[in-house]
Amino acid sequence: MNTNRSSGLIERLAWRLLGVSWALINVTILMFLGGVVQGRFFKITTKEEKAELEAARNRYWSLDREPLPGFRHSFCTLRNGLKLHYVVNDRGVEQVKNVAVFLHGFPDSFLLWRHLLTEETLQNYLLIAVDLPGYGGSDSLSTYDANQVLETVTEFILAMRAQYLKEEHKFIIVSHDWGGLIAARLASEANQLADRFVIAAAVIPQHAYSNAVTKYISALQMLHTYFQRPWKNFSLLKNAYRTVKPILSQIRRSFYVFCFNLPYPLPTVFTTFGSFWFLNVVHKSELGLLKPDGQWEREMSVKEAADFLAMSAGPGTSQTTDVGGQYPEAVKRRLSDHGMSEKIRFYREGLFGGIWEKSIETVVALSEIPPSQFRFGSSSSDDLFDSGPPGKLKAPATILYGRNDVGFDRRLALDGISDSISGNSQVVFLDNSGHWLPYEKESRVVLKSIVEWALGDERSALKEKLASESVTLLVDQ
């Protein structure tokens, strides 16, 4: 037993050392490219850039004006006193409507959804877009583990249900990136919260992890057999490489996650150096300026850069000091680094796979949600017998992946996914899309159609709504 324990410790230390080495290599290369080659170490913010950023922040974050046409700012105060900022189009609501809550990802805010929120065909529904804790205009958490983040988001969703959802109406959750990972965990562990979960550009955490572990163990077994008789089993070496290749691909794609997990202050230095060069790269990708050959189509205009920085950074000094100071004090404390030191904690503190021990208040509140009449074709047997693999989604879900998504390896994300979703769920594959589905032109149209369908009458087939050569329903069960 001691031998097994020692070998396990050595293996963990080896992986940790490899992870730190991989991160340091990437930090060194990227800081050289961004800081020296592209001259960002020597960049001085111009008066025009400062003026455009202030104008964008006033436009989107001033509490005395509409952040988007037809929307207003609001705050939800939780039991522990934390305040979450959200926007909602509830002005002049005279009739009961179906409700959608939108959860963004890294490094965004409610503004990730601005194109979708202002779609004319969705104005018949009540739309709520929240800033996740530590982002935008919302409060910070003491830790960003599964317990704190999932409890916070769940309490917010319960509050929105209590405030806006009426009997015989539908409630859905629409999510992207980290918001999608959170939504997947809620669909698995608190499925009563919504009638459908729309998850864009995110993996089901336990499913992807299980795929990675299975491939890793299989490759190790092949290598073990190969080294017993290497001169006769060369094909095993090639098979082991093919088996582990998706994991290597994911490690390459997740280089920034390794950088975020370096000892402080290295992650903060990496995310803020060169006038926030890393954010600038993310924003250019979000705008769709990255070409298939890895080159940039063009640079962002000053106005585009200011809009995206306002989206990620949240309110500025003038917005946090006006209108009675309604933004939480934590928002002011995040001003100096645009909140980057807070945002990266989602990657550091166990949210992806940590155990969620629900509070008594959450357990009671979830038990009081009546069975939904809108879960066409789904069954409650999963809840009763806890069937299926760990992390299986127990509510209807529509999952969207882009072929060109730089964040996830498709094999880890999608292999065997039909076993990890419930009845009346779909997996939609977009041939010409990448990671930023709420922003890319083609995927925006698809996402809008899916949200319309989910908020409307789901008894019509989704595939009829998505009649396009570049859209494939990989799973429709």
C-alpha positions in Angstrom: 0.0 0.0 0.0 2.9 2.4 0.8 4.4 1.6 -2.5 1.2 2.5 -4.3 0.9 5.6 -2.3 4.5 6.7 -3.1 4.1 5.9 -6.8 0.8 8.0 -6.9 2.6 10.9 -5.1 5.5 10.7 -7.5 3.1 10.7 -10.5 1.2 13.8 -9.2 4.5 15.6 -8.6 5.6 14.7 -12.1 2.4 16.0 -13.6 2.7 19.2 -11.5 6.3 19.7 -12.6 5.3 19.2 -16.2 2.4 21.6 -15.8 4.6 24.3 -14.3 7.2 23.9 -17.0 4.6 24.1 -19.8 3.2 27.2 -18.2 6.5 28.9 -17.8 7.5 28.1 -21.4 4.2 29.7 -22.6 4.5 32.7 -20.4 8.1 33.4 -21.6 7.2 33.0 -25.3 4.0 35.0 -25.1 5.5 37.8 -23.0 8.4 38.0 -25.5 6.1 38.0 -28.5 3.5 40.5 -27.0 5.8 42.6 -25.0 9.0 42.8 -27.1 8.1 41.8 -30.7 4.8 43.7 -30.7 6.1 46.4 -28.5 3.3 46.2 -25.8 5.9 46.7 -23.0 6.4 50.2 -24.3 2.7 51.0 -25.2 1.3 54.1 -23.6 -2.5 54.5 -23.6 -3.5 57.5 -25.7 -6.1 60.1 -24.8 -8.3 58.8 -27.6 -8.2 55.3 -26.1 -9.0 56.6 -22.6 -11.9 58.7 -23.9 -13.4 55.8 -25.9 -13.1 53.5 -22.9 -14.8 56.0 -20.6 -17.6 56.5 -23.2 -18.1 52.8 -23.5 -18.3 52.4 -19.8 -20.8 55.2 -19.5 -22.9 53.7 -22.3 -23.0 50.2 -20.7 -22.4 50.6 -17.0 -24.0 53.9 -15.9 -26.9 52.9 -13.7 -29.0 55.9 -14.7 -29.3 54.9 -18.3 -30.4 51.8 -20.4 -27.4 49.4 -20.9 -29.2 48.1 -23.9 -32.4 49.2 -25.6 -35.4 48.1 -23.4 -33.2 46.9 -20.6 -32.4 48.3 -17.1 -29.7 47.6 -14.5 -30.7 45.8 -11.3 -29.1 44.1 -8.4 -30.0 40.9 -6.5 -28.9 40.8 -2.8 -28.4 37.3 -1.6 -28.8 35.9 2.0 -25.2 36.5 2.8 -25.4 40.1 1.6 -23.5 39.6 -1.7 -24.9 41.6 -4.6 -25.1 40.3 -8.1 -25.6 42.8 -11.0 -27.9 41.9 -13.8 -29.9 43.5 -16.7 -33.5 42.7 -17.5 -36.1 43.8 -20.0 -39.1 43.9 -17.6 -40.2 47.5 -18.1 -43.8 47.8 -19.1 -44.4 44.1 -18.7 -48.1 43.6 -18.6 -48.4 39.9 -19.4 -46.8 36.8 -18.0 -43.8 35.7 -20.1 -41.4 32.7 -20.4 -38.1 33.6 -18.8 -34.5 33.1 -19.9 -31.4 33.6 -17.7 -28.0 34.1 -19.5 -24.7 33.1 -17.9 -21.5 34.4 -19.6 -18.0 33.0 -19.3 -14.4 34.3 -19.1 -13.5 37.1 -19.4 -16.9 38.6 -20.2 -20.0 40.1 -18.5 -23.6 40.4 -19.4 -22.5 42.3 -22.5 -21.4 39.0 -24.1 -25.1 38.5 -24.9 -25.8 42.0 -26.2 -26.6 40.9 -29.8 -28.9 38.1 -28.6 -30.6 40.2 -26.0 -31.6 42.9 -28.5 -33.0 40.4 -31.1 -36.5 41.7 -32.0 -37.9 38.2 -32.1 -36.9 37.6 -28.5 -38.6 40.7 -27.0 -41.7 38.7 -26.4 -39.9 36.9 -23.6 -38.4 38.1 -20.3 -34.6 38.1 -20.6 -32.1 38.3 -17.7 -28.4 38.5 -18.1 -26.3 38.3 -14.9 -22.7 39.1 -14.2 -21.1 36.1 -12.6 -19.5 36.7 -9.1 -16.1 38.5 -9.6 -17.1 39.8 -13.0 -18.7 43.0 -14.3 -20.7 44.8 -11.7 -21.2 41.8 -9.3 -19.7 41.2 -5.9 -16.6 39.1 -5.3 -16.5 35.9 -3.4 -14.0 34.9 -0.7 -13.3 31.7 -2.7 -14.3 30.5 -6.1 -14.7 26.8 -5.4 -17.7 24.7 -6.4 -19.5 25.3 -3.1 -19.4 29.1 -3.3 -19.9 29.6 -7.0 -22.7 27.1 -7.5 -24.5 28.1 -4.3 -24.3 31.8 -5.4 -25.6 31.2 -8.9 -28.3 28.8 -7.7 -29.6 31.3 -5.2 -29.7 34.0 -7.9 -31.6 31.7 -10.2 -34.1 30.8 -7.5 -34.6 34.5 -6.8 -35.2 35.2 -10.5 -37.7 32.3 -10.6 -39.5 33.7 -7.5 -39.6 37.3 -8.9 -40.4 36.7 -12.6 -41.7 33.2 -13.3 -45.4 32.5 -13.0 -47.3 29.3 -13.1 -47.6 27.5 -16.4 -44.6 29.3 -17.9 -41.2 28.2 -19.0 -37.8 28.9 -17.5 -34.5 28.3 -19.4 -30.8 28.9 -18.8 -28.6 30.0 -21.7 -24.8 29.8 -21.1 -21.4 30.1 -22.7 -17.8 29.0 -21.7 -17.5 29.1 -17.8 -21.2 29.9 -17.7 -21.7 26.7 -19.7 -19.6 24.6 -17.3 -21.7 26.0 -14.4 -24.9 25.3 -16.3 -23.8 21.7 -16.9 -23.1 21.2 -13.2 -26.5 22.7 -12.4 -28.2 20.5 -15.0 -26.6 17.5 -13.3 -26.9 18.5 -9.6 -29.8 20.9 -9.5 -31.8 20.1 -12.6 -35.0 21.5 -11.2 -33.8 25.0 -11.8 -34.7 25.1 -15.5 -36.9 23.4 -18.1 -34.0 23.5 -20.5 -30.3 24.3 -20.4 -28.7 25.7 -23.5 -24.9 25.2 -23.2 -22.6 26.8 -25.8 -18.9 26.2 -26.2 -18.4 24.3 -22.9 -17.9 20.7 -21.9 -19.8 18.5 -19.4 -17.0 18.5 -16.7 -17.2 14.9 -15.5 -17.8 13.6 -19.0 -14.7 15.3 -20.4 -12.6 14.3 -17.4 -13.8 10.6 -17.7 -12.9 10.6 -21.4 -9.4 11.9 -20.6 -8.8 9.4 -17.8 -10.0 6.5 -19.9 -7.6 7.4 -22.8 -4.7 8.1 -20.4 -5.1 4.7 -18.6 -5.5 2.9 -22.0 -2.3 4.5 -23.3 -0.4 3.6 -20.2 -1.5 -0.1 -20.5 -0.3 -0.1 -24.2 3.0 1.4 -23.2 3.4 -1.1 -20.4 2.9 -4.0 -22.9 5.2 -2.3 -25.5 8.1 -2.1 -23.1 7.9 -5.8 -22.3 8.9 -6.6 -25.9 9.6 -3.3 -27.7 11.1 -5.0 -30.8 7.9 -6.9 -31.5 5.2 -4.4 -30.4 6.0 -1.2 -32.3 2.4 -0.9 -33.4 1.4 -0.6 -29.8 3.6 2.5 -29.4 1.8 4.2 -32.3 -1.6 3.1 -30.9 -0.7 4.6 -27.5 0.2 7.9 -29.2 -3.1 7.9 -31.1 -5.0 7.2 -27.9 -3.3 9.9 -25.9 -3.3 12.5 -28.7 -6.6 14.1 -27.6 -5.2 14.7 -24.2 -2.0 16.3 -25.7 -4.3 18.4 -27.9 -6.2 19.6 -24.9 -3.0 20.4 -23.0 -1.9 22.5 -25.9 -5.3 24.3 -26.1 -5.4 24.9 -22.4 -1.9 26.6 -22.2 -3.5 29.6 -20.6 -5.1 27.5 -17.8 -1.6 26.3 -16.8 -0.4 29.9 -16.9 -3.3 30.9 -14.6 -2.3 28.2 -12.1 1.3 29.3 -11.6 2.2 30.7 -8.2 1.2 34.3 -7.6 2.1 36.9 -8.8 3.0 35.3 -12.1 -0.7 34.7 -13.3 -1.5 38.4 -12.6 1.6 39.6 -14.4 0.8 37.4 -17.4 -2.8 38.7 -17.7 -1.9 42.4 -17.2 1.5 42.9 -18.9 1.7 45.1 -21.9 -1.4 47.1 -21.3 -3.5 43.9 -21.0 -2.1 42.3 -24.1 -3.7 39.0 -23.2 -7.1 40.6 -23.0 -6.5 42.3 -26.3 -5.8 38.9 -28.0 -8.9 37.4 -26.5 -11.0 40.3 -27.7 -9.7 40.1 -31.2 -10.5 36.4 -31.3 -14.0 37.2 -29.9 -14.5 39.7 -32.7 -13.7 37.0 -35.2 -10.4 38.5 -36.5 -8.4 35.3 -36.2 -8.0 33.7 -39.6 -7.7 29.9 -40.1 -4.0 30.2 -40.8 -3.4 31.8 -37.3 -2.9 35.3 -38.6 -5.0 38.3 -37.7 -7.3 39.7 -40.3 -6.8 43.2 -39.0 -6.3 45.1 -35.7 -9.3 46.3 -33.8 -10.4 49.9 -34.1 -10.0 52.2 -31.1 -13.8 52.1 -30.6 -14.0 48.3 -30.9 -11.1 47.8 -28.4 -12.8 50.1 -26.0 -16.2 48.3 -26.3 -14.6 44.9 -25.6 -12.5 46.2 -22.8 -15.6 47.8 -21.2 -17.3 44.4 -21.6 -14.6 42.6 -19.7 -13.4 45.2 -17.3 -16.9 46.3 -16.0 -17.7 49.7 -14.5 -15.0 52.4 -14.1 -14.3 54.9 -11.4 -17.1 57.3 -12.5 -19.7 54.6 -12.7 -18.9 53.1 -9.2 -19.2 56.5 -7.5 -22.4 57.8 -9.0 -26.1 57.1 -8.3 -25.6 56.5 -4.7 -22.8 54.0 -5.2 -25.0 51.0 -5.9 -22.2 48.8 -7.3 -20.6 46.7 -4.6 -17.4 47.9 -3.0 -15.6 44.9 -4.4 -16.1 46.3 -7.9 -14.0 49.3 -7.0 -11.3 47.1 -5.6 -11.0 45.4 -9.0 -10.5 48.5 -11.0 -6.7 48.5 -11.0 -6.3 45.3 -13.0 -9.8 45.2 -14.7 -10.7 42.3 -12.4 -8.3 39.9 -14.0 -6.8 38.6 -10.7 -10.4 37.8 -9.6 -11.5 36.2 -12.9 -8.7 33.7 -13.2 -9.6 32.3 -9.8 -12.4 30.4 -11.5 -9.5 28.3 -13.0 -7.6 27.9 -9.8 -10.0 27.0 -7.0 -11.7 23.8 -7.9 -14.9 25.0 -9.6 -14.5 22.6 -12.6 -14.7 19.3 -10.6 -14.9 20.1 -6.9 -17.7 18.7 -4.8 -20.8 20.8 -4.2 -22.2 20.3 -0.8 -25.6 22.1 -1.0 -26.7 24.2 1.8 -29.9 23.2 3.7 -31.6 26.3 2.2 -30.7 25.2 -1.3 -31.9 21.7 -0.8 -35.2 22.9 0.5 -35.7 25.5 -2.2 -35.0 22.9 -4.9 -37.4 20.4 -3.4 -40.1 23.0 -3.5 -39.9 23.5 -7.3 -42.9 21.6 -8.8 -42.3 19.1 -11.6 -42.2 20.9 -14.9 -44.8 20.3 -17.6 -42.4 21.5 -20.3 -39.9 18.6 -20.2 -41.3 16.8 -23.2 -39.9 13.3 -23.5 -37.8 13.4 -20.4 -38.1 11.1 -17.4 -37.7 11.5 -13.7 -36.2 8.0 -13.4 -32.7 9.5 -13.5 -33.4 11.5 -10.4 -34.9 8.5 -8.6 -32.2 6.0 -9.3 -29.2 8.3 -10.1 -28.6 6.3 -13.3 -26.0 7.1 -15.9 -22.3 8.0 -15.6 -21.1 10.6 -13.1 -22.0 14.1 -14.0 -24.9 13.1 -16.3 -27.2 16.0 -17.2 -30.7 15.3 -15.7 -32.6 18.0 -17.5 -33.2 18.5 -21.2 -30.1 20.3 -22.7 -29.1 21.7 -26.1 -25.3 21.7 -26.4 -23.5 23.7 -29.1 -20.0 23.1 -30.3 -18.1 24.8 -33.1 -15.7 22.8 -35.3 -13.0 25.6 -34.9 -13.4 25.9 -31.1 -9.8 26.6 -29.8 -10.8 25.8 -26.2 -11.7 22.1 -26.3 -10.6 19.0 -28.0 -13.7 17.6 -29.8 -12.9 14.0 -29.0 -12.8 14.6 -25.2 -15.9 16.8 -25.4 -18.1 14.7 -27.6 -17.1 11.1 -27.6 -19.9 9.1 -25.9 -21.8 12.3 -25.0 -25.2 10.7 -25.6 -24.7 8.7 -22.4 -24.2 11.9 -20.4 -27.4 13.8 -21.5 -31.0 13.1 -20.7 -34.0 12.5 -22.9 -35.2 15.4 -25.2 -31.6 16.7 -25.5 -29.6 17.6 -28.5 -25.9 18.2 -29.5 -25.6 20.8 -32.3 -22.3 20.9 -34.3 -21.5 24.0 -36.2 -19.0 23.5 -39.1 -18.0 27.1 -39.6 -17.9 28.3 -36.0 -15.4 28.6 -33.3 -15.5 29.3 -29.5 -17.3 32.7 -29.4 -20.7 31.5 -30.5 -22.7 34.4 -29.1 -20.6 36.8 -31.2 -19.8 35.0 -34.4 -22.2 35.9 -37.1 -23.3 32.4 -38.3 -23.5 30.9 -34.8 -25.4 33.9 -33.5 -28.2 33.1 -35.9 -28.2 29.4 -34.8 -28.1 30.4 -31.1 -31.0 32.8 -31.6 -33.1 30.0 -33.3 -32.4 27.6 -30.5 -33.3 30.1 -27.8 -36.5 31.0 -29.7 -37.4 27.3 -29.9 -36.5 26.7 -26.3 -38.6 29.6 -25.1 -41.5 28.8 -27.5 -43.1 25.5 -28.4 -40.5 22.7 -28.2 -42.9 20.2 -29.6 -41.8 21.3 -33.1 -38.6 19.6 -34.2 -35.4 21.5 -33.6 -33.8 20.2 -36.8 -36.6 22.0 -38.8 -35.5 25.2 -37.1 -31.8 24.6 -38.0 -32.1 23.8 -41.7 -28.5 24.6 -42.8 -25.7 22.7 -44.5 -23.2 23.9 -41.9 -25.3 22.8 -38.9 -25.4 19.1 -37.9 -27.5 17.5 -35.1 -25.0 14.9 -33.8 -27.4 13.8 -31.1 -31.2 14.3 -31.0 -32.8 12.1 -28.4 
